[in-house]
Amino acid sequence: MNKAEILEKLSDFRENDIPWREGRLWSYVYYLDKETEEIGKLAYMEYLTENGIDATAFSSLQKMENEVIHFCREILRGDEQVVGTLTTGGTESILLAVKTARDRAKAMNPAQTEFEMILPETVHAAFYKAAHYFGVKAITVKVDDDSLKATAALIEPHINKNTILIAASAMSYAYGVVDEIKSIGQIALRHNVLFHVDGCIGAFILATSREGGYEIEDFDFTIPGVTSISMDLHKYAYCPKGASVLLFKNDEIRKFQLFVCNEWTGYTFANTGILSSKTGGPVAAAWAVTNFIGRKKYSKIAVKTLEVAQTIRKKLEAHPDIKMITDPKYSLLSFTTPNLNIYALSDELKSRKWYAGLQFKHRHIPANIHLTVAGHHFNNYEVFITDLFDAIEKVKKENLPLIEMDLSQLKPEDVPAILKNLGVGDELPANLATVNQLLEKLPKEISKELLIGFMQGLYK
Ligand SMILES: Cc1ncc(COP(=O)(O)O)c(C=O)c1O
């Protein structure tokens, strides 16, 4: 293929993607404007081929990374002791926070063989990935039934001699609330346990909106007991993907994040992150975009985002068929429709080219739809609301019944027949209402198997 054909093909591949620039995607993408996108892309391409493997060969990347870390440290009100690493994303930041806690515990007490971390039920899935990868037992604890916040009282009874880490969110992805960081910090101090605040999605917008005069709850390095914070730049800092920071209170703790290997026969192997070779693009792009936008403009963007989100919230709350899940004060909103088939509503939105993530029922919290409000929604949220209200009327009229079957006792061998009945083969049906209800109702072990089978089918 020649260059023109390749470019045309690349564009064609996008045919079925959700048009995110138009703000039709309510998660995954953070887009501000063309100019910021261009700066990020230029900087990224400028350093595409440089390799983040070795700070001595590419001091440019090391210098930019340090500058970005210092910028983030100031935003999170950390002192000069606070150190950090630019990682490839929120998941890597969380993986490294957990690995650090485990390796520190091992070093402090070589006899310890069991490692536990306390996870409020609303923390991001990346903590479970970390538990799985690093052999740390996840102790899941309930959040408060009403506020859906993690609290010290619900966490403290689970602390024991194996506890290496407590996690909490600022904000939690699913429900958009800030956990009770201050009081959790107190118990972390009392029991001498590390405390990670996952600010992957929330820290940047919370901190910068506070700088813009918005009232927010405390969550940063000024809170005693907080020992590390993750904060993604590829979310509300509008940097290209591949940029998150993991900051530690001091280098005594960060020491256990680093990995060196002198057992092999090649070059000196010393890494801050999980990957070795990696493009310098995200580092240069994060440096460029954060400098291009700057703190003052970031605070304006953050305040505007919260204002837009709260306007959306008010409009949703005024609709008789919509109920918000808890009290989302910031930019992440989730709502349910108590008298309406929300699974069908999610499909109806998709058929109108809106992608708003469906979140399954959890304990007393009904299935709900999640909206991450960001820059690309400033000019289109009213269109979304009109379409959403219209979709609600359509779903009401169709009145598809909810699946009421009890599937909790289903055996794995029954599943293929059920899937066949539902028309699920290698490809998912366009209408996912039934499949989603099934996934929600199946025993977790079976739905995991199903999802793995589905992924196997996707990537052949
Ligand atoms: C609270 C929280 N933590 C962690 C992550 C993981 O971030 P990433 O997708 O960059 O790995 C997310 C992503 O949305 C998140 O919302």
The ligand as an ORCA input file, in Angstrom:
! r2SCAN-3c Opt
* xyz 0 1
  C     -10.257      6.002     40.068
  C      -9.474      5.377     38.957
  N      -8.335      4.708     39.225
  C      -7.612      4.121     38.271
  C      -7.988      4.190     36.943
  C      -7.166      3.467     35.898
  O      -6.613      4.347     34.989
  P      -6.049      3.849     33.582
  O      -7.230      3.484     32.745
  O      -5.298      5.035     33.092
  O      -5.168      2.674     33.813
  C      -9.171      4.862     36.611
  C      -9.636      4.918     35.241
  O     -10.694      5.424     34.926
  C      -9.931      5.469     37.632
  O     -11.075      6.122     37.379
*
